Amino acid sequence: MRGLIAPVAALAAIVVAAAAALSAAPMGNETINYSYDARGRLTNVSHSGSVNNNLQANYTYDKADNRVTVNVTGSPN
């Protein structure tokens, strides 16, 4: 019976460690949507979910396709 105690104790320690890992704080989730214009230029990035919710970035371009402005609205948490 003595030889069985050490493996059982080790198994118990593993089970406790696994339970602690599973009960950790949940990770945030986030969805990021990207919008492009007909020329393939990024025009909008919008965030939703528990991380950076309602954060939006809108981009405008000049005639030479240079990004000239970015307007960020909303705020990260």
PyMOL Python script that loads the backbone (N, CA, C, O; Angstrom):
from pymol import cmd

cmd.read_pdbstr("""\
ATOM      1  N   MET A   1       0.817  -1.192   0.000  1.00  0.00           N
ATOM      2  CA  MET A   1       0.000   0.000   0.000  1.00  0.00           C
ATOM      3  C   MET A   1       0.861   1.255   0.000  1.00  0.00           C
ATOM      4  O   MET A   1       0.445   2.287  -0.528  1.00  0.00           O
ATOM      5  N   ARG A   2       2.065   1.183   0.590  1.00  0.00           N
ATOM      6  CA  ARG A   2       2.935   2.359   0.650  1.00  0.00           C
ATOM      7  C   ARG A   2       3.283   2.877  -0.737  1.00  0.00           C
ATOM      8  O   ARG A   2       3.345   4.089  -0.943  1.00  0.00           O
ATOM      9  N   GLY A   3       3.508   1.992  -1.678  1.00  0.00           N
ATOM     10  CA  GLY A   3       3.890   2.403  -3.023  1.00  0.00           C
ATOM     11  C   GLY A   3       2.767   3.129  -3.755  1.00  0.00           C
ATOM     12  O   GLY A   3       3.016   3.806  -4.753  1.00  0.00           O
ATOM     13  N   LEU A   4       1.549   2.998  -3.276  1.00  0.00           N
ATOM     14  CA  LEU A   4       0.400   3.621  -3.918  1.00  0.00           C
ATOM     15  C   LEU A   4       0.170   5.050  -3.439  1.00  0.00           C
ATOM     16  O   LEU A   4      -0.467   5.830  -4.148  1.00  0.00           O
ATOM     17  N   ILE A   5       0.663   5.415  -2.268  1.00  0.00           N
ATOM     18  CA  ILE A   5       0.398   6.739  -1.691  1.00  0.00           C
ATOM     19  C   ILE A   5       1.022   7.853  -2.528  1.00  0.00           C
ATOM     20  O   ILE A   5       0.358   8.855  -2.793  1.00  0.00           O
ATOM     21  N   ALA A   6       2.267   7.709  -2.948  1.00  0.00           N
ATOM     22  CA  ALA A   6       2.936   8.766  -3.718  1.00  0.00           C
ATOM     23  C   ALA A   6       2.229   9.031  -5.048  1.00  0.00           C
ATOM     24  O   ALA A   6       1.992  10.196  -5.369  1.00  0.00           O
ATOM     25  N   PRO A   7       1.878   8.009  -5.839  1.00  0.00           N
ATOM     26  CA  PRO A   7       1.166   8.294  -7.089  1.00  0.00           C
ATOM     27  C   PRO A   7      -0.208   8.928  -6.867  1.00  0.00           C
ATOM     28  O   PRO A   7      -0.627   9.787  -7.643  1.00  0.00           O
ATOM     29  N   VAL A   8      -0.907   8.512  -5.814  1.00  0.00           N
ATOM     30  CA  VAL A   8      -2.222   9.097  -5.527  1.00  0.00           C
ATOM     31  C   VAL A   8      -2.064  10.556  -5.130  1.00  0.00           C
ATOM     32  O   VAL A   8      -2.860  11.399  -5.545  1.00  0.00           O
ATOM     33  N   ALA A   9      -1.048  10.866  -4.332  1.00  0.00           N
ATOM     34  CA  ALA A   9      -0.798  12.252  -3.930  1.00  0.00           C
ATOM     35  C   ALA A   9      -0.428  13.101  -5.145  1.00  0.00           C
ATOM     36  O   ALA A   9      -0.866  14.246  -5.260  1.00  0.00           O
ATOM     37  N   ALA A  10       0.370  12.550  -6.041  1.00  0.00           N
ATOM     38  CA  ALA A  10       0.754  13.282  -7.249  1.00  0.00           C
ATOM     39  C   ALA A  10      -0.471  13.534  -8.124  1.00  0.00           C
ATOM     40  O   ALA A  10      -0.632  14.626  -8.670  1.00  0.00           O
ATOM     41  N   LEU A  11      -1.330  12.533  -8.256  1.00  0.00           N
ATOM     42  CA  LEU A  11      -2.548  12.692  -9.043  1.00  0.00           C
ATOM     43  C   LEU A  11      -3.458  13.745  -8.419  1.00  0.00           C
ATOM     44  O   LEU A  11      -4.056  14.551  -9.131  1.00  0.00           O
ATOM     45  N   ALA A  12      -3.562  13.741  -7.109  1.00  0.00           N
ATOM     46  CA  ALA A  12      -4.386  14.739  -6.421  1.00  0.00           C
ATOM     47  C   ALA A  12      -3.844  16.144  -6.664  1.00  0.00           C
ATOM     48  O   ALA A  12      -4.618  17.080  -6.868  1.00  0.00           O
ATOM     49  N   ALA A  13      -2.527  16.296  -6.645  1.00  0.00           N
ATOM     50  CA  ALA A  13      -1.917  17.603  -6.900  1.00  0.00           C
ATOM     51  C   ALA A  13      -2.211  18.068  -8.323  1.00  0.00           C
ATOM     52  O   ALA A  13      -2.465  19.252  -8.547  1.00  0.00           O
ATOM     53  N   ILE A  14      -2.178  17.160  -9.274  1.00  0.00           N
ATOM     54  CA  ILE A  14      -2.476  17.507 -10.668  1.00  0.00           C
ATOM     55  C   ILE A  14      -3.932  17.931 -10.810  1.00  0.00           C
ATOM     56  O   ILE A  14      -4.231  18.903 -11.505  1.00  0.00           O
ATOM     57  N   VAL A  15      -4.838  17.210 -10.158  1.00  0.00           N
ATOM     58  CA  VAL A  15      -6.258  17.547 -10.228  1.00  0.00           C
ATOM     59  C   VAL A  15      -6.512  18.922  -9.621  1.00  0.00           C
ATOM     60  O   VAL A  15      -7.275  19.712 -10.176  1.00  0.00           O
ATOM     61  N   VAL A  16      -5.881  19.215  -8.491  1.00  0.00           N
ATOM     62  CA  VAL A  16      -6.047  20.527  -7.848  1.00  0.00           C
ATOM     63  C   VAL A  16      -5.502  21.630  -8.750  1.00  0.00           C
ATOM     64  O   VAL A  16      -6.132  22.677  -8.892  1.00  0.00           O
ATOM     65  N   ALA A  17      -4.342  21.409  -9.358  1.00  0.00           N
ATOM     66  CA  ALA A  17      -3.750  22.412 -10.252  1.00  0.00           C
ATOM     67  C   ALA A  17      -4.639  22.647 -11.468  1.00  0.00           C
ATOM     68  O   ALA A  17      -4.811  23.790 -11.894  1.00  0.00           O
ATOM     69  N   ALA A  18      -5.201  21.591 -12.029  1.00  0.00           N
ATOM     70  CA  ALA A  18      -6.083  21.727 -13.189  1.00  0.00           C
ATOM     71  C   ALA A  18      -7.353  22.487 -12.817  1.00  0.00           C
ATOM     72  O   ALA A  18      -7.815  23.334 -13.581  1.00  0.00           O
ATOM     73  N   ALA A  19      -7.913  22.191 -11.659  1.00  0.00           N
ATOM     74  CA  ALA A  19      -9.118  22.890 -11.211  1.00  0.00           C
ATOM     75  C   ALA A  19      -8.833  24.370 -10.999  1.00  0.00           C
ATOM     76  O   ALA A  19      -9.666  25.213 -11.331  1.00  0.00           O
ATOM     77  N   ALA A  20      -7.672  24.693 -10.453  1.00  0.00           N
ATOM     78  CA  ALA A  20      -7.303  26.098 -10.248  1.00  0.00           C
ATOM     79  C   ALA A  20      -7.147  26.811 -11.582  1.00  0.00           C
ATOM     80  O   ALA A  20      -7.556  27.964 -11.720  1.00  0.00           O
ATOM     81  N   ALA A  21      -6.567  26.147 -12.554  1.00  0.00           N
ATOM     82  CA  ALA A  21      -6.377  26.760 -13.873  1.00  0.00           C
ATOM     83  C   ALA A  21      -7.719  27.005 -14.553  1.00  0.00           C
ATOM     84  O   ALA A  21      -7.898  28.029 -15.212  1.00  0.00           O
ATOM     85  N   LEU A  22      -8.649  26.092 -14.404  1.00  0.00           N
ATOM     86  CA  LEU A  22      -9.954  26.242 -15.038  1.00  0.00           C
ATOM     87  C   LEU A  22     -10.811  27.295 -14.360  1.00  0.00           C
ATOM     88  O   LEU A  22     -11.726  27.833 -14.983  1.00  0.00           O
ATOM     89  N   SER A  23     -10.538  27.602 -13.106  1.00  0.00           N
ATOM     90  CA  SER A  23     -11.346  28.583 -12.394  1.00  0.00           C
ATOM     91  C   SER A  23     -10.734  29.975 -12.449  1.00  0.00           C
ATOM     92  O   SER A  23     -11.201  30.874 -11.750  1.00  0.00           O
ATOM     93  N   ALA A  24      -9.704  30.174 -13.259  1.00  0.00           N
ATOM     94  CA  ALA A  24      -9.075  31.488 -13.396  1.00  0.00           C
ATOM     95  C   ALA A  24     -10.054  32.462 -14.045  1.00  0.00           C
ATOM     96  O   ALA A  24     -11.051  32.050 -14.639  1.00  0.00           O
ATOM     97  N   ALA A  25      -9.765  33.737 -13.927  1.00  0.00           N
ATOM     98  CA  ALA A  25     -10.625  34.771 -14.501  1.00  0.00           C
ATOM     99  C   ALA A  25     -10.780  34.547 -16.005  1.00  0.00           C
ATOM    100  O   ALA A  25      -9.819  34.193 -16.688  1.00  0.00           O
ATOM    101  N   PRO A  26     -11.980  34.752 -16.510  1.00  0.00           N
ATOM    102  CA  PRO A  26     -12.201  34.543 -17.940  1.00  0.00           C
ATOM    103  C   PRO A  26     -11.452  35.577 -18.777  1.00  0.00           C
ATOM    104  O   PRO A  26     -11.260  36.719 -18.361  1.00  0.00           O
ATOM    105  N   MET A  27     -11.043  35.156 -19.942  1.00  0.00           N
ATOM    106  CA  MET A  27     -10.366  36.061 -20.864  1.00  0.00           C
ATOM    107  C   MET A  27     -11.426  36.911 -21.561  1.00  0.00           C
ATOM    108  O   MET A  27     -12.566  36.477 -21.723  1.00  0.00           O
ATOM    109  N   GLY A  28     -11.054  38.104 -21.967  1.00  0.00           N
ATOM    110  CA  GLY A  28     -11.974  38.958 -22.704  1.00  0.00           C
ATOM    111  C   GLY A  28     -12.148  38.445 -24.120  1.00  0.00           C
ATOM    112  O   GLY A  28     -11.278  37.756 -24.655  1.00  0.00           O
ATOM    113  N   ASN A  29     -13.264  38.780 -24.715  1.00  0.00           N
ATOM    114  CA  ASN A  29     -13.459  38.418 -26.116  1.00  0.00           C
ATOM    115  C   ASN A  29     -13.698  39.690 -26.912  1.00  0.00           C
ATOM    116  O   ASN A  29     -14.183  40.687 -26.377  1.00  0.00           O
ATOM    117  N   GLU A  30     -13.362  39.649 -28.160  1.00  0.00           N
ATOM    118  CA  GLU A  30     -13.471  40.837 -28.989  1.00  0.00           C
ATOM    119  C   GLU A  30     -13.679  40.426 -30.437  1.00  0.00           C
ATOM    120  O   GLU A  30     -13.103  39.447 -30.912  1.00  0.00           O
ATOM    121  N   THR A  31     -14.515  41.192 -31.129  1.00  0.00           N
ATOM    122  CA  THR A  31     -14.690  41.028 -32.563  1.00  0.00           C
ATOM    123  C   THR A  31     -14.229  42.316 -33.222  1.00  0.00           C
ATOM    124  O   THR A  31     -14.618  43.406 -32.803  1.00  0.00           O
ATOM    125  N   ILE A  32     -13.408  42.193 -34.244  1.00  0.00           N
ATOM    126  CA  ILE A  32     -12.928  43.357 -34.981  1.00  0.00           C
ATOM    127  C   ILE A  32     -13.390  43.213 -36.424  1.00  0.00           C
ATOM    128  O   ILE A  32     -13.110  42.208 -37.079  1.00  0.00           O
ATOM    129  N   ASN A  33     -14.101  44.225 -36.913  1.00  0.00           N
ATOM    130  CA  ASN A  33     -14.579  44.235 -38.297  1.00  0.00           C
ATOM    131  C   ASN A  33     -13.806  45.279 -39.086  1.00  0.00           C
ATOM    132  O   ASN A  33     -13.611  46.405 -38.628  1.00  0.00           O
ATOM    133  N   TYR A  34     -13.374  44.895 -40.265  1.00  0.00           N
ATOM    134  CA  TYR A  34     -12.632  45.782 -41.158  1.00  0.00           C
ATOM    135  C   TYR A  34     -13.483  46.054 -42.387  1.00  0.00           C
ATOM    136  O   TYR A  34     -14.060  45.131 -42.962  1.00  0.00           O
ATOM    137  N   SER A  35     -13.566  47.329 -42.798  1.00  0.00           N
ATOM    138  CA  SER A  35     -14.305  47.706 -44.007  1.00  0.00           C
ATOM    139  C   SER A  35     -13.340  48.342 -44.998  1.00  0.00           C
ATOM    140  O   SER A  35     -12.426  49.074 -44.619  1.00  0.00           O
ATOM    141  N   TYR A  36     -13.563  48.047 -46.271  1.00  0.00           N
ATOM    142  CA  TYR A  36     -12.708  48.544 -47.347  1.00  0.00           C
ATOM    143  C   TYR A  36     -13.570  49.200 -48.411  1.00  0.00           C
ATOM    144  O   TYR A  36     -14.732  48.834 -48.590  1.00  0.00           O
ATOM    145  N   ASP A  37     -13.003  50.170 -49.116  1.00  0.00           N
ATOM    146  CA  ASP A  37     -13.734  50.785 -50.221  1.00  0.00           C
ATOM    147  C   ASP A  37     -13.506  49.977 -51.500  1.00  0.00           C
ATOM    148  O   ASP A  37     -12.827  48.950 -51.482  1.00  0.00           O
ATOM    149  N   ALA A  38     -14.079  50.450 -52.607  1.00  0.00           N
ATOM    150  CA  ALA A  38     -13.992  49.725 -53.877  1.00  0.00           C
ATOM    151  C   ALA A  38     -12.556  49.613 -54.387  1.00  0.00           C
ATOM    152  O   ALA A  38     -12.259  48.746 -55.209  1.00  0.00           O
ATOM    153  N   ARG A  39     -11.672  50.474 -53.913  1.00  0.00           N
ATOM    154  CA  ARG A  39     -10.271  50.441 -54.345  1.00  0.00           C
ATOM    155  C   ARG A  39      -9.405  49.600 -53.406  1.00  0.00           C
ATOM    156  O   ARG A  39      -8.185  49.543 -53.564  1.00  0.00           O
ATOM    157  N   GLY A  40     -10.040  48.950 -52.428  1.00  0.00           N
ATOM    158  CA  GLY A  40      -9.307  48.066 -51.527  1.00  0.00           C
ATOM    159  C   GLY A  40      -8.615  48.776 -50.376  1.00  0.00           C
ATOM    160  O   GLY A  40      -7.757  48.196 -49.711  1.00  0.00           O
ATOM    161  N   ARG A  41      -8.986  50.037 -50.137  1.00  0.00           N
ATOM    162  CA  ARG A  41      -8.371  50.801 -49.051  1.00  0.00           C
ATOM    163  C   ARG A  41      -9.173  50.624 -47.770  1.00  0.00           C
ATOM    164  O   ARG A  41     -10.404  50.625 -47.798  1.00  0.00           O
ATOM    165  N   LEU A  42      -8.489  50.474 -46.665  1.00  0.00           N
ATOM    166  CA  LEU A  42      -9.138  50.342 -45.364  1.00  0.00           C
ATOM    167  C   LEU A  42      -9.867  51.638 -45.044  1.00  0.00           C
ATOM    168  O   LEU A  42      -9.265  52.711 -45.078  1.00  0.00           O
ATOM    169  N   THR A  43     -11.158  51.550 -44.733  1.00  0.00           N
ATOM    170  CA  THR A  43     -11.929  52.754 -44.424  1.00  0.00           C
ATOM    171  C   THR A  43     -12.446  52.776 -42.996  1.00  0.00           C
ATOM    172  O   THR A  43     -12.686  53.852 -42.449  1.00  0.00           O
ATOM    173  N   ASN A  44     -12.623  51.612 -42.379  1.00  0.00           N
ATOM    174  CA  ASN A  44     -13.180  51.576 -41.033  1.00  0.00           C
ATOM    175  C   ASN A  44     -12.718  50.322 -40.310  1.00  0.00           C
ATOM    176  O   ASN A  44     -12.636  49.240 -40.891  1.00  0.00           O
ATOM    177  N   VAL A  45     -12.419  50.496 -39.026  1.00  0.00           N
ATOM    178  CA  VAL A  45     -12.135  49.370 -38.136  1.00  0.00           C
ATOM    179  C   VAL A  45     -13.038  49.556 -36.928  1.00  0.00           C
ATOM    180  O   VAL A  45     -12.975  50.592 -36.266  1.00  0.00           O
ATOM    181  N   SER A  46     -13.872  48.577 -36.631  1.00  0.00           N
ATOM    182  CA  SER A  46     -14.765  48.681 -35.478  1.00  0.00           C
ATOM    183  C   SER A  46     -14.565  47.482 -34.561  1.00  0.00           C
ATOM    184  O   SER A  46     -14.434  46.341 -35.005  1.00  0.00           O
ATOM    185  N   HIS A  47     -14.546  47.782 -33.269  1.00  0.00           N
ATOM    186  CA  HIS A  47     -14.336  46.771 -32.237  1.00  0.00           C
ATOM    187  C   HIS A  47     -15.636  46.580 -31.461  1.00  0.00           C
ATOM    188  O   HIS A  47     -16.335  47.550 -31.167  1.00  0.00           O
ATOM    189  N   SER A  48     -15.956  45.340 -31.133  1.00  0.00           N
ATOM    190  CA  SER A  48     -17.089  45.050 -30.259  1.00  0.00           C
ATOM    191  C   SER A  48     -16.723  43.874 -29.374  1.00  0.00           C
ATOM    192  O   SER A  48     -15.851  43.072 -29.708  1.00  0.00           O
ATOM    193  N   GLY A  49     -17.397  43.786 -28.249  1.00  0.00           N
ATOM    194  CA  GLY A  49     -17.114  42.725 -27.292  1.00  0.00           C
ATOM    195  C   GLY A  49     -16.668  43.320 -25.975  1.00  0.00           C
ATOM    196  O   GLY A  49     -16.871  44.510 -25.730  1.00  0.00           O
ATOM    197  N   SER A  50     -16.068  42.517 -25.130  1.00  0.00           N
ATOM    198  CA  SER A  50     -15.693  42.996 -23.802  1.00  0.00           C
ATOM    199  C   SER A  50     -14.381  43.764 -23.790  1.00  0.00           C
ATOM    200  O   SER A  50     -14.040  44.384 -22.783  1.00  0.00           O
ATOM    201  N   VAL A  51     -13.643  43.734 -24.887  1.00  0.00           N
ATOM    202  CA  VAL A  51     -12.375  44.451 -24.979  1.00  0.00           C
ATOM    203  C   VAL A  51     -12.534  45.563 -26.011  1.00  0.00           C
ATOM    204  O   VAL A  51     -12.963  45.300 -27.135  1.00  0.00           O
ATOM    205  N   ASN A  52     -12.200  46.788 -25.654  1.00  0.00           N
ATOM    206  CA  ASN A  52     -12.269  47.932 -26.579  1.00  0.00           C
ATOM    207  C   ASN A  52     -13.641  48.092 -27.218  1.00  0.00           C
ATOM    208  O   ASN A  52     -13.732  48.453 -28.392  1.00  0.00           O
ATOM    209  N   ASN A  53     -14.701  47.832 -26.476  1.00  0.00           N
ATOM    210  CA  ASN A  53     -16.050  47.884 -27.023  1.00  0.00           C
ATOM    211  C   ASN A  53     -16.366  49.274 -27.566  1.00  0.00           C
ATOM    212  O   ASN A  53     -16.073  50.279 -26.918  1.00  0.00           O
ATOM    213  N   ASN A  54     -16.955  49.329 -28.742  1.00  0.00           N
ATOM    214  CA  ASN A  54     -17.381  50.549 -29.433  1.00  0.00           C
ATOM    215  C   ASN A  54     -16.237  51.434 -29.907  1.00  0.00           C
ATOM    216  O   ASN A  54     -16.468  52.597 -30.236  1.00  0.00           O
ATOM    217  N   LEU A  55     -15.039  50.934 -29.952  1.00  0.00           N
ATOM    218  CA  LEU A  55     -13.920  51.697 -30.492  1.00  0.00           C
ATOM    219  C   LEU A  55     -13.991  51.625 -32.010  1.00  0.00           C
ATOM    220  O   LEU A  55     -14.103  50.538 -32.578  1.00  0.00           O
ATOM    221  N   GLN A  56     -13.924  52.790 -32.675  1.00  0.00           N
ATOM    222  CA  GLN A  56     -13.996  52.839 -34.137  1.00  0.00           C
ATOM    223  C   GLN A  56     -12.898  53.735 -34.669  1.00  0.00           C
ATOM    224  O   GLN A  56     -12.568  54.755 -34.064  1.00  0.00           O
ATOM    225  N   ALA A  57     -12.341  53.357 -35.784  1.00  0.00           N
ATOM    226  CA  ALA A  57     -11.370  54.191 -36.488  1.00  0.00           C
ATOM    227  C   ALA A  57     -11.827  54.309 -37.935  1.00  0.00           C
ATOM    228  O   ALA A  57     -12.058  53.305 -38.609  1.00  0.00           O
ATOM    229  N   ASN A  58     -11.954  55.543 -38.404  1.00  0.00           N
ATOM    230  CA  ASN A  58     -12.356  55.812 -39.786  1.00  0.00           C
ATOM    231  C   ASN A  58     -11.203  56.497 -40.503  1.00  0.00           C
ATOM    232  O   ASN A  58     -10.582  57.415 -39.967  1.00  0.00           O
ATOM    233  N   TYR A  59     -10.923  56.042 -41.715  1.00  0.00           N
ATOM    234  CA  TYR A  59      -9.785  56.541 -42.483  1.00  0.00           C
ATOM    235  C   TYR A  59     -10.264  57.217 -43.756  1.00  0.00           C
ATOM    236  O   TYR A  59     -11.234  56.779 -44.375  1.00  0.00           O
ATOM    237  N   THR A  60      -9.568  58.305 -44.152  1.00  0.00           N
ATOM    238  CA  THR A  60      -9.829  58.947 -45.441  1.00  0.00           C
ATOM    239  C   THR A  60      -8.520  59.042 -46.211  1.00  0.00           C
ATOM    240  O   THR A  60      -7.432  59.025 -45.635  1.00  0.00           O
ATOM    241  N   TYR A  61      -8.655  59.143 -47.525  1.00  0.00           N
ATOM    242  CA  TYR A  61      -7.501  59.107 -48.424  1.00  0.00           C
ATOM    243  C   TYR A  61      -7.564  60.271 -49.400  1.00  0.00           C
ATOM    244  O   TYR A  61      -8.638  60.795 -49.696  1.00  0.00           O
ATOM    245  N   ASP A  62      -6.398  60.667 -49.895  1.00  0.00           N
ATOM    246  CA  ASP A  62      -6.364  61.679 -50.954  1.00  0.00           C
ATOM    247  C   ASP A  62      -6.428  60.981 -52.312  1.00  0.00           C
ATOM    248  O   ASP A  62      -6.540  59.757 -52.384  1.00  0.00           O
ATOM    249  N   LYS A  63      -6.357  61.765 -53.385  1.00  0.00           N
ATOM    250  CA  LYS A  63      -6.492  61.194 -54.737  1.00  0.00           C
ATOM    251  C   LYS A  63      -5.338  60.277 -55.115  1.00  0.00           C
ATOM    252  O   LYS A  63      -5.455  59.473 -56.039  1.00  0.00           O
ATOM    253  N   ALA A  64      -4.220  60.398 -54.398  1.00  0.00           N
ATOM    254  CA  ALA A  64      -3.062  59.540 -54.678  1.00  0.00           C
ATOM    255  C   ALA A  64      -3.044  58.300 -53.785  1.00  0.00           C
ATOM    256  O   ALA A  64      -2.035  57.599 -53.707  1.00  0.00           O
ATOM    257  N   ASP A  65      -4.164  58.034 -53.111  1.00  0.00           N
ATOM    258  CA  ASP A  65      -4.321  56.877 -52.213  1.00  0.00           C
ATOM    259  C   ASP A  65      -3.484  56.959 -50.939  1.00  0.00           C
ATOM    260  O   ASP A  65      -3.233  55.939 -50.299  1.00  0.00           O
ATOM    261  N   ASN A  66      -3.055  58.151 -50.571  1.00  0.00           N
ATOM    262  CA  ASN A  66      -2.352  58.320 -49.297  1.00  0.00           C
ATOM    263  C   ASN A  66      -3.381  58.496 -48.188  1.00  0.00           C
ATOM    264  O   ASN A  66      -4.343  59.249 -48.340  1.00  0.00           O
ATOM    265  N   ARG A  67      -3.181  57.812 -47.095  1.00  0.00           N
ATOM    266  CA  ARG A  67      -4.076  57.973 -45.956  1.00  0.00           C
ATOM    267  C   ARG A  67      -3.808  59.353 -45.361  1.00  0.00           C
ATOM    268  O   ARG A  67      -2.677  59.660 -44.985  1.00  0.00           O
ATOM    269  N   VAL A  68      -4.846  60.182 -45.277  1.00  0.00           N
ATOM    270  CA  VAL A  68      -4.641  61.552 -44.807  1.00  0.00           C
ATOM    271  C   VAL A  68      -5.245  61.815 -43.438  1.00  0.00           C
ATOM    272  O   VAL A  68      -4.753  62.676 -42.709  1.00  0.00           O
ATOM    273  N   THR A  69      -6.293  61.101 -43.071  1.00  0.00           N
ATOM    274  CA  THR A  69      -6.857  61.301 -41.740  1.00  0.00           C
ATOM    275  C   THR A  69      -7.278  59.971 -41.137  1.00  0.00           C
ATOM    276  O   THR A  69      -7.600  59.007 -41.832  1.00  0.00           O
ATOM    277  N   VAL A  70      -7.261  59.966 -39.832  1.00  0.00           N
ATOM    278  CA  VAL A  70      -7.853  58.869 -39.073  1.00  0.00           C
ATOM    279  C   VAL A  70      -8.644  59.517 -37.946  1.00  0.00           C
ATOM    280  O   VAL A  70      -8.130  60.370 -37.222  1.00  0.00           O
ATOM    281  N   ASN A  71      -9.882  59.108 -37.808  1.00  0.00           N
ATOM    282  CA  ASN A  71     -10.750  59.635 -36.768  1.00  0.00           C
ATOM    283  C   ASN A  71     -11.132  58.468 -35.863  1.00  0.00           C
ATOM    284  O   ASN A  71     -11.828  57.544 -36.285  1.00  0.00           O
ATOM    285  N   VAL A  72     -10.671  58.518 -34.618  1.00  0.00           N
ATOM    286  CA  VAL A  72     -10.940  57.444 -33.661  1.00  0.00           C
ATOM    287  C   VAL A  72     -12.019  57.919 -32.705  1.00  0.00           C
ATOM    288  O   VAL A  72     -11.901  58.990 -32.109  1.00  0.00           O
ATOM    289  N   THR A  73     -13.074  57.120 -32.556  1.00  0.00           N
ATOM    290  CA  THR A  73     -14.155  57.441 -31.629  1.00  0.00           C
ATOM    291  C   THR A  73     -14.336  56.295 -30.657  1.00  0.00           C
ATOM    292  O   THR A  73     -13.885  55.175 -30.899  1.00  0.00           O
ATOM    293  N   GLY A  74     -15.001  56.592 -29.556  1.00  0.00           N
ATOM    294  CA  GLY A  74     -15.161  55.597 -28.509  1.00  0.00           C
ATOM    295  C   GLY A  74     -13.892  55.543 -27.697  1.00  0.00           C
ATOM    296  O   GLY A  74     -12.921  56.236 -28.002  1.00  0.00           O
ATOM    297  N   SER A  75     -13.894  54.743 -26.688  1.00  0.00           N
ATOM    298  CA  SER A  75     -12.679  54.626 -25.888  1.00  0.00           C
ATOM    299  C   SER A  75     -12.533  53.206 -25.407  1.00  0.00           C
ATOM    300  O   SER A  75     -13.524  52.525 -25.144  1.00  0.00           O
ATOM    301  N   PRO A  76     -11.294  52.755 -25.291  1.00  0.00           N
ATOM    302  CA  PRO A  76     -11.111  51.420 -24.727  1.00  0.00           C
ATOM    303  C   PRO A  76     -11.583  51.422 -23.288  1.00  0.00           C
ATOM    304  O   PRO A  76     -11.303  52.354 -22.534  1.00  0.00           O
ATOM    305  N   ASN A  77     -12.286  50.397 -22.915  1.00  0.00           N
ATOM    306  CA  ASN A  77     -12.831  50.236 -21.557  1.00  0.00           C
ATOM    307  C   ASN A  77     -12.428  51.380 -20.727  1.00  0.00           C
ATOM    308  O   ASN A  77     -12.781  51.442 -19.549  1.00  0.00           O
TER     309      ASN A  77
END
""", "prot")
cmd.dss("prot")
cmd.show_as("cartoon", "prot")
cmd.util.cbc("prot")
cmd.orient("prot")
